[in-house]
Amino acid sequence: MEQPLKLVRAPFDQGTPSKLDIKERFYRYFQEEVIELQEQMGQLENHSLVGGERQDAISHCLAGISRLSNEVTDASKYLPAYDQRTYGQAVKALTEKLQETRSKFAPKSRFQFKFTGKNNSAISLADAAEIVAAQQRSEPKRNAQGFLSSTDSSIGGTPANLMTPPGEPRDTVGELPSFAKNYNEEMINKPGGAIRKPSFSEAANVNITGHTGLHIILPSSASRATSSGSITKLNRCIVDMSAPTSNGTPFAGLALKNISESLIIAGHVAGAAHITGVKNSIIVVSSRQVRMHDCKDVDIYLLCASRPIIEDCHNVRFSPIPACHTIASNDSVENHWDQVDDFKWLKSEHSPNWSILPETERLGDEIWTGVVPGVPGVGLEDILKKIGIAKRSL
């Protein structure tokens, strides 16, 4: 596997990072976004048509491409013109890749995107740079006010090849019934018992959404549904998804969105974990990549194989994952839990938006193993209080 681009950082000038440093950070962010979007496209056919699940996943990909395009535009103030064109070609190829993926399982649209790139099934910055270079060879020289030459590029001649994302275990799902069981409705309507244990044995994906005041523990039978995970719209809930992913069947990707005053034990994720709009909560997750957007007052216990990324976040505190939530296969993984990149803080000083969770405030094993799983006479509100999630008045 080709290694990521290594650039030499220029010294900061009076507390302001160099242009090279900013371009390198954007380059790393961009290539991770491209890999993640390609992974999401590769999972589209695993989403059910029932209930609009697949269309929601397609819309999520479209939104990601649109956001990436806007970020390239926003970065134009510090990117050379050559780089802007290269990034633009990569975004264009992602659009073509999504159209090609959709055409495999959907009727052809009257209108078709056309792209004459080198490879229609995948895109790398190397491919995009080659396309731009070919175009420039056929164009007249620009003057000092025109495009910069390729020698001024921050991408240069040895960009990381994104065509083949790192190898990841792929969950194989057997034949499923032709109907979709509504596990969320079952969790709401199931009588008696303080803890809900939906099996997800008849699903390809774990999708938990729209709950208040539930304690949800996924049993190991949900391991066949780990092609993707989605946890959304929760308030004052506890969700423990660690069991299905503890025996070599991690989620391919995971999305946590619009969650407040809750504890989420997300288990293990082979790809990226996207955490968006989470407030006043605690998260436990082991993942190859972690990206947090619009989060506030969150403690995250983390094992991450790459540098975590935050954006538009406030008061996020990081801690290494508890020993009771690690698995043997991760023993050799280098944990970058405390090497956080804040893409909305480009100054040389430490970002004020995140910090290290003090050891004296971290939850101990006696809480993780003796309180969080639930015991007779201790309800959900008791557990949330013991782990420090206060109930906030509206």
Contacts in CASP RR format, 6 or more apart in sequence:
PFRMAT RR
TARGET T0000
AUTHOR 0000-0000-0000
METHOD contacts of the structure
MODEL  1
MEQPLKLVRAPFDQGTPSKLDIKERFYRYFQEEVIELQEQMGQLENHSLV
GGERQDAISHCLAGISRLSNEVTDASKYLPAYDQRTYGQAVKALTEKLQE
TRSKFAPKSRFQFKFTGKNNSAISLADAAEIVAAQQRSEPKRNAQGFLSS
TDSSIGGTPANLMTPPGEPRDTVGELPSFAKNYNEEMINKPGGAIRKPSF
SEAANVNITGHTGLHIILPSSASRATSSGSITKLNRCIVDMSAPTSNGTP
FAGLALKNISESLIIAGHVAGAAHITGVKNSIIVVSSRQVRMHDCKDVDI
YLLCASRPIIEDCHNVRFSPIPACHTIASNDSVENHWDQVDDFKWLKSEH
SPNWSILPETERLGDEIWTGVVPGVPGVGLEDILKKIGIAKRSL
1 164 0 8 1.000
1 166 0 8 1.000
2 160 0 8 1.000
2 161 0 8 1.000
3 160 0 8 1.000
4 28 0 8 1.000
4 31 0 8 1.000
4 160 0 8 1.000
5 24 0 8 1.000
5 27 0 8 1.000
5 28 0 8 1.000
5 155 0 8 1.000
5 158 0 8 1.000
5 159 0 8 1.000
5 160 0 8 1.000
7 20 0 8 1.000
7 23 0 8 1.000
7 24 0 8 1.000
7 27 0 8 1.000
7 154 0 8 1.000
8 20 0 8 1.000
9 18 0 8 1.000
9 20 0 8 1.000
9 21 0 8 1.000
9 24 0 8 1.000
10 18 0 8 1.000
10 19 0 8 1.000
10 20 0 8 1.000
10 21 0 8 1.000
11 18 0 8 1.000
12 18 0 8 1.000
12 21 0 8 1.000
12 348 0 8 1.000
15 347 0 8 1.000
15 348 0 8 1.000
15 349 0 8 1.000
16 347 0 8 1.000
16 348 0 8 1.000
17 346 0 8 1.000
17 347 0 8 1.000
17 348 0 8 1.000
19 78 0 8 1.000
20 154 0 8 1.000
22 78 0 8 1.000
22 346 0 8 1.000
23 78 0 8 1.000
23 79 0 8 1.000
23 83 0 8 1.000
23 154 0 8 1.000
24 154 0 8 1.000
25 341 0 8 1.000
25 343 0 8 1.000
25 346 0 8 1.000
26 75 0 8 1.000
26 78 0 8 1.000
26 79 0 8 1.000
27 125 0 8 1.000
27 154 0 8 1.000
27 155 0 8 1.000
27 159 0 8 1.000
29 309 0 8 1.000
29 341 0 8 1.000
29 343 0 8 1.000
30 68 0 8 1.000
30 71 0 8 1.000
30 72 0 8 1.000
30 87 0 8 1.000
30 90 0 8 1.000
30 125 0 8 1.000
31 125 0 8 1.000
31 160 0 8 1.000
31 162 0 8 1.000
32 272 0 8 1.000
32 289 0 8 1.000
32 291 0 8 1.000
32 306 0 8 1.000
32 309 0 8 1.000
33 64 0 8 1.000
33 68 0 8 1.000
34 68 0 8 1.000
34 90 0 8 1.000
34 94 0 8 1.000
34 123 0 8 1.000
34 124 0 8 1.000
34 125 0 8 1.000
34 162 0 8 1.000
35 162 0 8 1.000
35 165 0 8 1.000
36 271 0 8 1.000
36 272 0 8 1.000
36 274 0 8 1.000
36 289 0 8 1.000
36 291 0 8 1.000
37 61 0 8 1.000
37 64 0 8 1.000
37 65 0 8 1.000
37 68 0 8 1.000
37 94 0 8 1.000
38 94 0 8 1.000
38 97 0 8 1.000
38 122 0 8 1.000
38 123 0 8 1.000
38 162 0 8 1.000
38 165 0 8 1.000
39 165 0 8 1.000
39 168 0 8 1.000
39 252 0 8 1.000
39 253 0 8 1.000
39 271 0 8 1.000
39 272 0 8 1.000
40 57 0 8 1.000
40 60 0 8 1.000
40 61 0 8 1.000
41 61 0 8 1.000
41 97 0 8 1.000
41 98 0 8 1.000
41 101 0 8 1.000
42 101 0 8 1.000
43 57 0 8 1.000
43 227 0 8 1.000
43 228 0 8 1.000
43 252 0 8 1.000
43 253 0 8 1.000
44 54 0 8 1.000
44 57 0 8 1.000
44 58 0 8 1.000
44 61 0 8 1.000
44 101 0 8 1.000
44 102 0 8 1.000
44 105 0 8 1.000
45 101 0 8 1.000
45 104 0 8 1.000
45 105 0 8 1.000
46 173 0 8 1.000
46 204 0 8 1.000
46 205 0 8 1.000
46 227 0 8 1.000
46 228 0 8 1.000
47 53 0 8 1.000
47 54 0 8 1.000
47 56 0 8 1.000
47 57 0 8 1.000
47 204 0 8 1.000
47 205 0 8 1.000
47 228 0 8 1.000
48 54 0 8 1.000
48 180 0 8 1.000
48 204 0 8 1.000
48 205 0 8 1.000
50 179 0 8 1.000
50 180 0 8 1.000
51 180 0 8 1.000
53 180 0 8 1.000
53 205 0 8 1.000
53 207 0 8 1.000
54 105 0 8 1.000
58 98 0 8 1.000
58 102 0 8 1.000
60 255 0 8 1.000
61 98 0 8 1.000
62 98 0 8 1.000
65 91 0 8 1.000
65 94 0 8 1.000
65 95 0 8 1.000
65 98 0 8 1.000
68 91 0 8 1.000
68 94 0 8 1.000
69 88 0 8 1.000
69 91 0 8 1.000
72 79 0 8 1.000
72 84 0 8 1.000
72 87 0 8 1.000
72 88 0 8 1.000
72 91 0 8 1.000
75 84 0 8 1.000
75 87 0 8 1.000
76 84 0 8 1.000
79 87 0 8 1.000
79 154 0 8 1.000
80 148 0 8 1.000
80 152 0 8 1.000
80 153 0 8 1.000
80 154 0 8 1.000
81 146 0 8 1.000
81 147 0 8 1.000
81 148 0 8 1.000
82 132 0 8 1.000
82 136 0 8 1.000
82 147 0 8 1.000
82 148 0 8 1.000
82 149 0 8 1.000
82 150 0 8 1.000
82 152 0 8 1.000
82 153 0 8 1.000
82 155 0 8 1.000
83 153 0 8 1.000
83 154 0 8 1.000
83 155 0 8 1.000
85 132 0 8 1.000
85 135 0 8 1.000
85 147 0 8 1.000
86 125 0 8 1.000
86 128 0 8 1.000
86 129 0 8 1.000
86 132 0 8 1.000
86 153 0 8 1.000
86 155 0 8 1.000
87 125 0 8 1.000
87 128 0 8 1.000
88 128 0 8 1.000
89 127 0 8 1.000
89 128 0 8 1.000
89 131 0 8 1.000
89 132 0 8 1.000
90 123 0 8 1.000
90 124 0 8 1.000
90 125 0 8 1.000
90 127 0 8 1.000
90 128 0 8 1.000
92 115 0 8 1.000
93 115 0 8 1.000
93 117 0 8 1.000
93 123 0 8 1.000
93 127 0 8 1.000
93 128 0 8 1.000
94 123 0 8 1.000
95 113 0 8 1.000
95 115 0 8 1.000
96 113 0 8 1.000
96 114 0 8 1.000
96 115 0 8 1.000
96 120 0 8 1.000
97 120 0 8 1.000
97 121 0 8 1.000
97 122 0 8 1.000
97 123 0 8 1.000
99 109 0 8 1.000
99 112 0 8 1.000
99 113 0 8 1.000
100 120 0 8 1.000
100 121 0 8 1.000
117 127 0 8 1.000
117 131 0 8 1.000
118 127 0 8 1.000
118 130 0 8 1.000
118 131 0 8 1.000
119 127 0 8 1.000
119 163 0 8 1.000
122 162 0 8 1.000
122 163 0 8 1.000
122 164 0 8 1.000
123 162 0 8 1.000
123 163 0 8 1.000
124 159 0 8 1.000
124 160 0 8 1.000
124 161 0 8 1.000
124 162 0 8 1.000
124 163 0 8 1.000
125 155 0 8 1.000
125 159 0 8 1.000
125 160 0 8 1.000
125 162 0 8 1.000
126 159 0 8 1.000
126 161 0 8 1.000
126 162 0 8 1.000
126 163 0 8 1.000
127 163 0 8 1.000
129 153 0 8 1.000
129 155 0 8 1.000
129 156 0 8 1.000
129 157 0 8 1.000
129 159 0 8 1.000
133 150 0 8 1.000
136 147 0 8 1.000
136 150 0 8 1.000
150 156 0 8 1.000
166 288 0 8 1.000
168 252 0 8 1.000
168 270 0 8 1.000
168 271 0 8 1.000
168 288 0 8 1.000
169 248 0 8 1.000
169 249 0 8 1.000
169 250 0 8 1.000
169 270 0 8 1.000
170 252 0 8 1.000
171 223 0 8 1.000
171 224 0 8 1.000
171 226 0 8 1.000
171 227 0 8 1.000
171 249 0 8 1.000
171 252 0 8 1.000
173 204 0 8 1.000
173 224 0 8 1.000
173 225 0 8 1.000
173 227 0 8 1.000
174 224 0 8 1.000
176 202 0 8 1.000
176 203 0 8 1.000
176 204 0 8 1.000
177 202 0 8 1.000
180 203 0 8 1.000
181 202 0 8 1.000
181 203 0 8 1.000
183 198 0 8 1.000
183 200 0 8 1.000
183 203 0 8 1.000
183 207 0 8 1.000
183 208 0 8 1.000
184 207 0 8 1.000
184 208 0 8 1.000
184 209 0 8 1.000
184 210 0 8 1.000
184 211 0 8 1.000
186 198 0 8 1.000
187 196 0 8 1.000
187 198 0 8 1.000
187 208 0 8 1.000
187 211 0 8 1.000
187 214 0 8 1.000
187 216 0 8 1.000
188 211 0 8 1.000
188 214 0 8 1.000
190 196 0 8 1.000
194 215 0 8 1.000
194 374 0 8 1.000
194 379 0 8 1.000
194 380 0 8 1.000
195 215 0 8 1.000
195 216 0 8 1.000
195 217 0 8 1.000
195 374 0 8 1.000
196 214 0 8 1.000
196 215 0 8 1.000
196 216 0 8 1.000
196 217 0 8 1.000
197 216 0 8 1.000
197 217 0 8 1.000
197 218 0 8 1.000
197 219 0 8 1.000
198 216 0 8 1.000
198 218 0 8 1.000
198 222 0 8 1.000
199 219 0 8 1.000
199 221 0 8 1.000
199 222 0 8 1.000
200 206 0 8 1.000
200 218 0 8 1.000
200 221 0 8 1.000
200 222 0 8 1.000
200 224 0 8 1.000
200 225 0 8 1.000
200 244 0 8 1.000
201 221 0 8 1.000
201 222 0 8 1.000
201 224 0 8 1.000
201 225 0 8 1.000
203 222 0 8 1.000
203 224 0 8 1.000
203 225 0 8 1.000
204 224 0 8 1.000
204 225 0 8 1.000
204 227 0 8 1.000
205 225 0 8 1.000
205 227 0 8 1.000
205 228 0 8 1.000
205 229 0 8 1.000
205 230 0 8 1.000
206 218 0 8 1.000
206 222 0 8 1.000
206 225 0 8 1.000
206 226 0 8 1.000
206 228 0 8 1.000
206 229 0 8 1.000
206 230 0 8 1.000
206 231 0 8 1.000
206 241 0 8 1.000
206 244 0 8 1.000
206 251 0 8 1.000
207 229 0 8 1.000
207 230 0 8 1.000
208 216 0 8 1.000
208 230 0 8 1.000
208 231 0 8 1.000
208 232 0 8 1.000
208 234 0 8 1.000
208 239 0 8 1.000
209 230 0 8 1.000
209 231 0 8 1.000
209 232 0 8 1.000
209 233 0 8 1.000
209 234 0 8 1.000
210 232 0 8 1.000
210 233 0 8 1.000
210 234 0 8 1.000
211 233 0 8 1.000
211 234 0 8 1.000
211 235 0 8 1.000
211 237 0 8 1.000
212 234 0 8 1.000
212 235 0 8 1.000
212 236 0 8 1.000
212 237 0 8 1.000
213 235 0 8 1.000
213 236 0 8 1.000
213 237 0 8 1.000
213 380 0 8 1.000
214 237 0 8 1.000
214 238 0 8 1.000
214 380 0 8 1.000
215 237 0 8 1.000
215 238 0 8 1.000
215 374 0 8 1.000
215 379 0 8 1.000
215 380 0 8 1.000
215 383 0 8 1.000
216 237 0 8 1.000
216 238 0 8 1.000
216 239 0 8 1.000
216 240 0 8 1.000
217 239 0 8 1.000
217 240 0 8 1.000
217 243 0 8 1.000
217 373 0 8 1.000
218 239 0 8 1.000
218 240 0 8 1.000
218 241 0 8 1.000
218 243 0 8 1.000
218 244 0 8 1.000
219 243 0 8 1.000
219 244 0 8 1.000
220 243 0 8 1.000
220 244 0 8 1.000
220 246 0 8 1.000
220 247 0 8 1.000
221 244 0 8 1.000
222 241 0 8 1.000
222 243 0 8 1.000
222 244 0 8 1.000
223 244 0 8 1.000
223 245 0 8 1.000
223 247 0 8 1.000
223 249 0 8 1.000
224 249 0 8 1.000
225 244 0 8 1.000
226 244 0 8 1.000
226 245 0 8 1.000
226 249 0 8 1.000
226 250 0 8 1.000
226 251 0 8 1.000
226 252 0 8 1.000
227 251 0 8 1.000
227 252 0 8 1.000
228 251 0 8 1.000
228 252 0 8 1.000
228 253 0 8 1.000
228 254 0 8 1.000
228 255 0 8 1.000
229 251 0 8 1.000
229 253 0 8 1.000
229 254 0 8 1.000
229 255 0 8 1.000
230 254 0 8 1.000
230 255 0 8 1.000
230 257 0 8 1.000
231 239 0 8 1.000
231 241 0 8 1.000
231 254 0 8 1.000
231 255 0 8 1.000
231 256 0 8 1.000
231 257 0 8 1.000
231 259 0 8 1.000
231 264 0 8 1.000
231 266 0 8 1.000
232 255 0 8 1.000
232 256 0 8 1.000
232 257 0 8 1.000
232 258 0 8 1.000
232 259 0 8 1.000
233 257 0 8 1.000
233 258 0 8 1.000
233 259 0 8 1.000
234 258 0 8 1.000
234 259 0 8 1.000
234 260 0 8 1.000
234 262 0 8 1.000
234 264 0 8 1.000
235 259 0 8 1.000
235 260 0 8 1.000
235 261 0 8 1.000
235 262 0 8 1.000
236 260 0 8 1.000
236 261 0 8 1.000
236 262 0 8 1.000
236 380 0 8 1.000
236 381 0 8 1.000
236 384 0 8 1.000
236 389 0 8 1.000
236 391 0 8 1.000
237 259 0 8 1.000
237 262 0 8 1.000
237 263 0 8 1.000
237 380 0 8 1.000
238 262 0 8 1.000
238 263 0 8 1.000
238 372 0 8 1.000
238 380 0 8 1.000
238 383 0 8 1.000
238 384 0 8 1.000
239 262 0 8 1.000
239 263 0 8 1.000
239 264 0 8 1.000
239 265 0 8 1.000
240 265 0 8 1.000
240 372 0 8 1.000
240 373 0 8 1.000
241 251 0 8 1.000
241 264 0 8 1.000
241 265 0 8 1.000
241 266 0 8 1.000
241 267 0 8 1.000
242 265 0 8 1.000
242 266 0 8 1.000
242 267 0 8 1.000
242 268 0 8 1.000
242 284 0 8 1.000
242 325 0 8 1.000
245 251 0 8 1.000
245 267 0 8 1.000
245 268 0 8 1.000
245 269 0 8 1.000
246 267 0 8 1.000
246 268 0 8 1.000
246 327 0 8 1.000
248 268 0 8 1.000
248 327 0 8 1.000
248 329 0 8 1.000
250 267 0 8 1.000
250 268 0 8 1.000
250 269 0 8 1.000
250 270 0 8 1.000
250 271 0 8 1.000
250 286 0 8 1.000
251 266 0 8 1.000
251 267 0 8 1.000
251 268 0 8 1.000
251 269 0 8 1.000
251 270 0 8 1.000
251 271 0 8 1.000
252 269 0 8 1.000
252 270 0 8 1.000
252 271 0 8 1.000
253 269 0 8 1.000
253 270 0 8 1.000
253 271 0 8 1.000
253 272 0 8 1.000
253 273 0 8 1.000
254 266 0 8 1.000
254 269 0 8 1.000
254 271 0 8 1.000
254 272 0 8 1.000
254 273 0 8 1.000
254 274 0 8 1.000
254 285 0 8 1.000
254 287 0 8 1.000
255 273 0 8 1.000
255 274 0 8 1.000
255 276 0 8 1.000
256 264 0 8 1.000
256 266 0 8 1.000
256 273 0 8 1.000
256 274 0 8 1.000
256 275 0 8 1.000
256 276 0 8 1.000
256 278 0 8 1.000
256 283 0 8 1.000
257 274 0 8 1.000
257 275 0 8 1.000
257 276 0 8 1.000
257 277 0 8 1.000
257 278 0 8 1.000
258 276 0 8 1.000
258 277 0 8 1.000
258 278 0 8 1.000
259 277 0 8 1.000
259 278 0 8 1.000
259 279 0 8 1.000
259 281 0 8 1.000
260 278 0 8 1.000
260 279 0 8 1.000
260 280 0 8 1.000
260 281 0 8 1.000
261 279 0 8 1.000
261 280 0 8 1.000
261 281 0 8 1.000
261 384 0 8 1.000
261 389 0 8 1.000
261 390 0 8 1.000
261 391 0 8 1.000
261 392 0 8 1.000
262 281 0 8 1.000
262 282 0 8 1.000
262 389 0 8 1.000
263 281 0 8 1.000
263 282 0 8 1.000
263 283 0 8 1.000
263 372 0 8 1.000
263 383 0 8 1.000
263 384 0 8 1.000
263 387 0 8 1.000
263 389 0 8 1.000
264 281 0 8 1.000
264 282 0 8 1.000
264 283 0 8 1.000
264 284 0 8 1.000
264 285 0 8 1.000
265 284 0 8 1.000
265 325 0 8 1.000
265 372 0 8 1.000
266 273 0 8 1.000
266 283 0 8 1.000
266 284 0 8 1.000
266 285 0 8 1.000
266 287 0 8 1.000
267 284 0 8 1.000
267 285 0 8 1.000
267 286 0 8 1.000
267 325 0 8 1.000
268 286 0 8 1.000
268 287 0 8 1.000
268 327 0 8 1.000
268 330 0 8 1.000
269 285 0 8 1.000
269 286 0 8 1.000
269 287 0 8 1.000
269 288 0 8 1.000
270 288 0 8 1.000
271 287 0 8 1.000
271 288 0 8 1.000
271 289 0 8 1.000
272 287 0 8 1.000
272 288 0 8 1.000
272 289 0 8 1.000
272 290 0 8 1.000
272 291 0 8 1.000
273 285 0 8 1.000
273 287 0 8 1.000
273 289 0 8 1.000
273 290 0 8 1.000
273 291 0 8 1.000
274 291 0 8 1.000
274 293 0 8 1.000
275 283 0 8 1.000
275 290 0 8 1.000
275 291 0 8 1.000
275 292 0 8 1.000
275 293 0 8 1.000
275 295 0 8 1.000
275 298 0 8 1.000
275 300 0 8 1.000
276 292 0 8 1.000
276 293 0 8 1.000
276 294 0 8 1.000
276 295 0 8 1.000
277 293 0 8 1.000
277 294 0 8 1.000
277 295 0 8 1.000
277 296 0 8 1.000
278 292 0 8 1.000
278 295 0 8 1.000
278 296 0 8 1.000
278 298 0 8 1.000
279 295 0 8 1.000
279 296 0 8 1.000
279 297 0 8 1.000
279 298 0 8 1.000
280 296 0 8 1.000
280 297 0 8 1.000
280 298 0 8 1.000
280 389 0 8 1.000
280 390 0 8 1.000
280 392 0 8 1.000
281 297 0 8 1.000
281 298 0 8 1.000
281 299 0 8 1.000
281 389 0 8 1.000
282 298 0 8 1.000
282 299 0 8 1.000
282 300 0 8 1.000
282 301 0 8 1.000
282 363 0 8 1.000
282 387 0 8 1.000
282 389 0 8 1.000
283 298 0 8 1.000
283 299 0 8 1.000
283 300 0 8 1.000
283 301 0 8 1.000
284 300 0 8 1.000
284 301 0 8 1.000
284 302 0 8 1.000
284 321 0 8 1.000
284 322 0 8 1.000
284 325 0 8 1.000
285 300 0 8 1.000
285 301 0 8 1.000
285 302 0 8 1.000
285 303 0 8 1.000
285 321 0 8 1.000
286 302 0 8 1.000
286 303 0 8 1.000
286 304 0 8 1.000
286 321 0 8 1.000
286 325 0 8 1.000
286 326 0 8 1.000
286 327 0 8 1.000
286 330 0 8 1.000
287 302 0 8 1.000
287 303 0 8 1.000
287 304 0 8 1.000
287 305 0 8 1.000
288 304 0 8 1.000
288 305 0 8 1.000
288 306 0 8 1.000
289 304 0 8 1.000
289 305 0 8 1.000
289 306 0 8 1.000
289 308 0 8 1.000
289 309 0 8 1.000
290 300 0 8 1.000
290 302 0 8 1.000
290 304 0 8 1.000
290 308 0 8 1.000
290 309 0 8 1.000
291 308 0 8 1.000
291 309 0 8 1.000
291 310 0 8 1.000
291 311 0 8 1.000
292 298 0 8 1.000
292 300 0 8 1.000
292 308 0 8 1.000
292 309 0 8 1.000
292 310 0 8 1.000
292 311 0 8 1.000
292 313 0 8 1.000
292 316 0 8 1.000
293 310 0 8 1.000
293 311 0 8 1.000
293 312 0 8 1.000
293 313 0 8 1.000
294 311 0 8 1.000
294 312 0 8 1.000
294 313 0 8 1.000
295 310 0 8 1.000
295 313 0 8 1.000
295 314 0 8 1.000
295 316 0 8 1.000
296 313 0 8 1.000
296 314 0 8 1.000
296 315 0 8 1.000
296 316 0 8 1.000
297 314 0 8 1.000
297 315 0 8 1.000
298 313 0 8 1.000
298 315 0 8 1.000
298 316 0 8 1.000
298 317 0 8 1.000
299 316 0 8 1.000
299 317 0 8 1.000
299 319 0 8 1.000
299 357 0 8 1.000
300 316 0 8 1.000
300 317 0 8 1.000
300 318 0 8 1.000
300 319 0 8 1.000
301 319 0 8 1.000
301 320 0 8 1.000
301 321 0 8 1.000
301 322 0 8 1.000
301 325 0 8 1.000
301 362 0 8 1.000
301 363 0 8 1.000
302 308 0 8 1.000
302 318 0 8 1.000
302 319 0 8 1.000
302 320 0 8 1.000
302 321 0 8 1.000
302 335 0 8 1.000
302 337 0 8 1.000
303 320 0 8 1.000
303 321 0 8 1.000
303 326 0 8 1.000
303 330 0 8 1.000
303 333 0 8 1.000
303 335 0 8 1.000
303 337 0 8 1.000
304 335 0 8 1.000
304 336 0 8 1.000
304 337 0 8 1.000
305 333 0 8 1.000
305 334 0 8 1.000
305 335 0 8 1.000
305 336 0 8 1.000
306 336 0 8 1.000
307 336 0 8 1.000
307 339 0 8 1.000
307 340 0 8 1.000
307 341 0 8 1.000
308 318 0 8 1.000
308 336 0 8 1.000
308 337 0 8 1.000
308 339 0 8 1.000
308 340 0 8 1.000
308 341 0 8 1.000
309 340 0 8 1.000
309 341 0 8 1.000
309 343 0 8 1.000
310 316 0 8 1.000
310 340 0 8 1.000
310 341 0 8 1.000
310 342 0 8 1.000
310 343 0 8 1.000
310 344 0 8 1.000
310 351 0 8 1.000
310 353 0 8 1.000
310 354 0 8 1.000
311 342 0 8 1.000
311 343 0 8 1.000
311 344 0 8 1.000
312 344 0 8 1.000
313 342 0 8 1.000
313 353 0 8 1.000
313 354 0 8 1.000
314 353 0 8 1.000
315 353 0 8 1.000
315 354 0 8 1.000
315 355 0 8 1.000
316 353 0 8 1.000
316 354 0 8 1.000
316 355 0 8 1.000
317 354 0 8 1.000
317 355 0 8 1.000
317 356 0 8 1.000
317 357 0 8 1.000
318 337 0 8 1.000
318 338 0 8 1.000
318 340 0 8 1.000
318 354 0 8 1.000
318 355 0 8 1.000
318 356 0 8 1.000
318 357 0 8 1.000
319 337 0 8 1.000
319 356 0 8 1.000
319 357 0 8 1.000
319 362 0 8 1.000
320 335 0 8 1.000
320 337 0 8 1.000
320 338 0 8 1.000
321 335 0 8 1.000
321 337 0 8 1.000
322 363 0 8 1.000
322 364 0 8 1.000
322 365 0 8 1.000
322 368 0 8 1.000
323 365 0 8 1.000
324 365 0 8 1.000
324 368 0 8 1.000
324 369 0 8 1.000
325 368 0 8 1.000
338 356 0 8 1.000
340 351 0 8 1.000
340 354 0 8 1.000
342 351 0 8 1.000
342 353 0 8 1.000
342 354 0 8 1.000
344 353 0 8 1.000
345 351 0 8 1.000
345 352 0 8 1.000
345 353 0 8 1.000
363 387 0 8 1.000
367 386 0 8 1.000
367 387 0 8 1.000
371 378 0 8 1.000
371 383 0 8 1.000
371 386 0 8 1.000
371 387 0 8 1.000
372 383 0 8 1.000
372 387 0 8 1.000
374 383 0 8 1.000
381 391 0 8 1.000
384 391 0 8 1.000
END
